[in-house]
Amino acid sequence: MTWHGPDGIQIDAITLDQRAVLKITQQINGRTYTLGYCRHPREVAVYVDLADLVEVIPFPQGHRLASRPS
């Protein structure tokens, strides 16, 4: 799972040393910097307001959105 926040913040759910963690990165001027690894969402709140995060949901390849009736 991936979430995006303001100012280039990205949060990814990953496995590190056999533990589930949230990896916090920030993209600045085209470069990606690792800000930290968190085990709990309250730790993520140090970096970004949780209410500002949006989840990235990838569409299956070849999937098309239904068109709206006119």
VEXDREN-766127 format. One line per field, with one value per atom (N, C-alpha, C): residue number from 1; atom name; x, y, z. Coordinates in steps of 0.001 Angstrom, whole numbers, plus 500000, padded with zeros to 6 digits. Layout:
N
i <- [NUM | ...]
at <- [CA | ...]
east <- [X | ...]
north <- [Y | ...]
up <- [Z | ...]
//
This chain:
70
i <- [1 | 1 | 1 | 2 | 2 | 2 | 3 | 3 | 3 | 4 | 4 | 4 | 5 | 5 | 5 | 6 | 6 | 6 | 7 | 7 | 7 | 8 | 8 | 8 | 9 | 9 | 9 | 10 | 10 | 10 | 11 | 11 | 11 | 12 | 12 | 12 | 13 | 13 | 13 | 14 | 14 | 14 | 15 | 15 | 15 | 16 | 16 | 16 | 17 | 17 | 17 | 18 | 18 | 18 | 19 | 19 | 19 | 20 | 20 | 20 | 21 | 21 | 21 | 22 | 22 | 22 | 23 | 23 | 23 | 24 | 24 | 24 | 25 | 25 | 25 | 26 | 26 | 26 | 27 | 27 | 27 | 28 | 28 | 28 | 29 | 29 | 29 | 30 | 30 | 30 | 31 | 31 | 31 | 32 | 32 | 32 | 33 | 33 | 33 | 34 | 34 | 34 | 35 | 35 | 35 | 36 | 36 | 36 | 37 | 37 | 37 | 38 | 38 | 38 | 39 | 39 | 39 | 40 | 40 | 40 | 41 | 41 | 41 | 42 | 42 | 42 | 43 | 43 | 43 | 44 | 44 | 44 | 45 | 45 | 45 | 46 | 46 | 46 | 47 | 47 | 47 | 48 | 48 | 48 | 49 | 49 | 49 | 50 | 50 | 50 | 51 | 51 | 51 | 52 | 52 | 52 | 53 | 53 | 53 | 54 | 54 | 54 | 55 | 55 | 55 | 56 | 56 | 56 | 57 | 57 | 57 | 58 | 58 | 58 | 59 | 59 | 59 | 60 | 60 | 60 | 61 | 61 | 61 | 62 | 62 | 62 | 63 | 63 | 63 | 64 | 64 | 64 | 65 | 65 | 65 | 66 | 66 | 66 | 67 | 67 | 67 | 68 | 68 | 68 | 69 | 69 | 69 | 70 | 70 | 70]
at <- [N | CA | C | N | CA | C | N | CA | C | N | CA | C | N | CA | C | N | CA | C | N | CA | C | N | CA | C | N | CA | C | N | CA | C | N | CA | C | N | CA | C | N | CA | C | N | CA | C | N | CA | C | N | CA | C | N | CA | C | N | CA | C | N | CA | C | N | CA | C | N | CA | C | N | CA | C | N | CA | C | N | CA | C | N | CA | C | N | CA | C | N | CA | C | N | CA | C | N | CA | C | N | CA | C | N | CA | C | N | CA | C | N | CA | C | N | CA | C | N | CA | C | N | CA | C | N | CA | C | N | CA | C | N | CA | C | N | CA | C | N | CA | C | N | CA | C | N | CA | C | N | CA | C | N | CA | C | N | CA | C | N | CA | C | N | CA | C | N | CA | C | N | CA | C | N | CA | C | N | CA | C | N | CA | C | N | CA | C | N | CA | C | N | CA | C | N | CA | C | N | CA | C | N | CA | C | N | CA | C | N | CA | C | N | CA | C | N | CA | C | N | CA | C | N | CA | C | N | CA | C | N | CA | C | N | CA | C | N | CA | C | N | CA | C]
east <- [500839 | 500000 | 500880 | 500382 | 501109 | 500147 | 500623 | 499872 | 500746 | 500110 | 500823 | 500292 | 501198 | 500839 | 501386 | 501202 | 501691 | 503218 | 503755 | 505199 | 506047 | 505512 | 506298 | 506452 | 505648 | 505715 | 505053 | 505688 | 505118 | 505335 | 504305 | 504380 | 504103 | 505019 | 504870 | 504864 | 503911 | 503899 | 504867 | 505920 | 506950 | 507248 | 508029 | 508531 | 510029 | 510481 | 511888 | 512299 | 513282 | 513715 | 512538 | 511691 | 510522 | 509482 | 509491 | 508487 | 507807 | 506504 | 505760 | 506055 | 506508 | 506796 | 506279 | 506190 | 505815 | 507063 | 507442 | 508632 | 508193 | 508778 | 508432 | 509533 | 509155 | 510110 | 509551 | 510460 | 510053 | 510856 | 510152 | 510823 | 511032 | 512300 | 512669 | 513575 | 513174 | 513959 | 514352 | 513419 | 513658 | 514420 | 514826 | 515550 | 514647 | 514778 | 513964 | 514827 | 514351 | 515059 | 514228 | 514859 | 514181 | 514182 | 512983 | 512854 | 512817 | 512276 | 512220 | 511392 | 511428 | 510645 | 509804 | 508508 | 507591 | 506852 | 506602 | 505843 | 504376 | 504029 | 502657 | 502276 | 501013 | 500596 | 500826 | 500771 | 500998 | 502428 | 503364 | 504730 | 504803 | 503958 | 503907 | 503456 | 502592 | 502053 | 503140 | 504329 | 505451 | 505868 | 505700 | 506143 | 505046 | 503789 | 502688 | 501369 | 500446 | 499101 | 498404 | 497971 | 497376 | 496136 | 495433 | 494233 | 494569 | 495820 | 496237 | 496660 | 496713 | 497180 | 496071 | 496458 | 495528 | 496158 | 495351 | 495851 | 495942 | 497009 | 497200 | 496697 | 495713 | 495133 | 495396 | 496292 | 496586 | 495441 | 495108 | 494104 | 494770 | 494036 | 494592 | 494921 | 495949 | 496376 | 495246 | 494989 | 493929 | 492558 | 492434 | 491149 | 490774 | 489525 | 489041 | 487921 | 487913 | 486827 | 485557 | 484427 | 483160 | 482861 | 482361 | 482017 | 480663 | 480498 | 479249 | 478229 | 476979 | 475951 | 475808 | 475551 | 475406 | 474057]
north <- [498825 | 500000 | 501234 | 502252 | 503514 | 504662 | 505660 | 506888 | 508074 | 509104 | 510333 | 511459 | 512371 | 513538 | 514794 | 515918 | 517178 | 517247 | 518163 | 518447 | 517234 | 516356 | 515228 | 514076 | 514045 | 512951 | 511707 | 510560 | 509270 | 508274 | 507492 | 506463 | 505120 | 504158 | 502823 | 501802 | 500866 | 499737 | 498699 | 498403 | 497459 | 496472 | 495455 | 494513 | 494740 | 494990 | 495241 | 494357 | 493499 | 492542 | 491730 | 491268 | 490438 | 491157 | 492495 | 493280 | 494228 | 494401 | 495360 | 496769 | 497649 | 499037 | 499966 | 501226 | 502264 | 503083 | 503121 | 503859 | 505243 | 506279 | 507652 | 508237 | 508701 | 509353 | 510701 | 511557 | 512859 | 513152 | 513595 | 513955 | 515464 | 515869 | 517278 | 517487 | 518394 | 518703 | 517456 | 516514 | 515315 | 514215 | 514452 | 513427 | 512908 | 511629 | 511021 | 510778 | 511284 | 511152 | 510304 | 509353 | 508566 | 509359 | 509603 | 510369 | 509464 | 508259 | 507366 | 506124 | 505240 | 504009 | 504013 | 503767 | 503827 | 502509 | 502112 | 500890 | 501173 | 502408 | 502747 | 504062 | 504195 | 505450 | 506706 | 506599 | 507800 | 508324 | 507429 | 507866 | 508599 | 508202 | 508867 | 510317 | 510563 | 511905 | 512916 | 512463 | 513375 | 514036 | 513325 | 513799 | 514482 | 514044 | 514553 | 514381 | 515311 | 515192 | 514022 | 513036 | 511827 | 512143 | 513212 | 513585 | 514064 | 514423 | 514903 | 513780 | 512551 | 511432 | 510881 | 510500 | 509837 | 508520 | 507471 | 506158 | 506047 | 505462 | 505222 | 503821 | 503720 | 502426 | 502181 | 501254 | 500990 | 500227 | 500632 | 499910 | 498717 | 497608 | 496466 | 496876 | 496281 | 496617 | 496317 | 497242 | 497076 | 497483 | 497889 | 498300 | 499681 | 499858 | 501167 | 501614 | 502907 | 503465 | 503505 | 503220 | 503281 | 504734 | 504958 | 506327 | 506689 | 507955 | 508440 | 508670 | 508356 | 508622 | 510128 | 510521 | 511952 | 512479]
up <- [500000 | 500000 | 500000 | 499349 | 499266 | 499491 | 500229 | 500446 | 500044 | 499502 | 499160 | 500033 | 500393 | 501179 | 500528 | 501180 | 500629 | 500647 | 499849 | 499832 | 499452 | 498583 | 498100 | 499067 | 500132 | 501111 | 500532 | 500730 | 500327 | 501455 | 501744 | 502772 | 502110 | 502295 | 501733 | 502857 | 502791 | 503730 | 503192 | 503957 | 503520 | 504642 | 504312 | 505315 | 505446 | 506659 | 506937 | 508101 | 507893 | 508922 | 509463 | 508557 | 508861 | 509711 | 509697 | 510420 | 509453 | 509636 | 508831 | 509354 | 508464 | 508832 | 507746 | 508085 | 507137 | 506831 | 505560 | 505132 | 504660 | 505263 | 504931 | 504056 | 502862 | 501978 | 501544 | 501075 | 500556 | 499304 | 498279 | 497034 | 497009 | 496867 | 496828 | 495619 | 494730 | 493532 | 492753 | 492607 | 491829 | 492544 | 493769 | 494547 | 495660 | 495978 | 497032 | 498260 | 499397 | 500665 | 501621 | 502297 | 503315 | 504609 | 505135 | 506377 | 507602 | 507432 | 508582 | 508317 | 509297 | 509291 | 510561 | 510410 | 511550 | 511684 | 512932 | 513167 | 513423 | 513719 | 514061 | 513389 | 512954 | 512309 | 513149 | 514457 | 515281 | 515106 | 514763 | 514490 | 513148 | 512199 | 510892 | 511068 | 512044 | 512282 | 512630 | 512987 | 513229 | 511912 | 510805 | 509494 | 508686 | 508856 | 508030 | 508779 | 508553 | 509122 | 508420 | 509177 | 508596 | 507767 | 508087 | 507337 | 505926 | 505676 | 504353 | 503418 | 503901 | 503086 | 502192 | 500979 | 500065 | 499627 | 499597 | 499209 | 497690 | 497220 | 495791 | 495494 | 494611 | 494261 | 492780 | 492460 | 491043 | 490381 | 489175 | 488406 | 487733 | 487585 | 486864 | 485428 | 484869 | 483517 | 482532 | 481640 | 480656 | 481163 | 482419 | 482987 | 482475 | 482123 | 481676 | 482584 | 482863 | 483658 | 482795 | 483417 | 482692 | 482356 | 481167 | 480785 | 481381 | 481654 | 482229 | 481105 | 481399 | 480371 | 480162 | 478927 | 478597 | 478962]
//
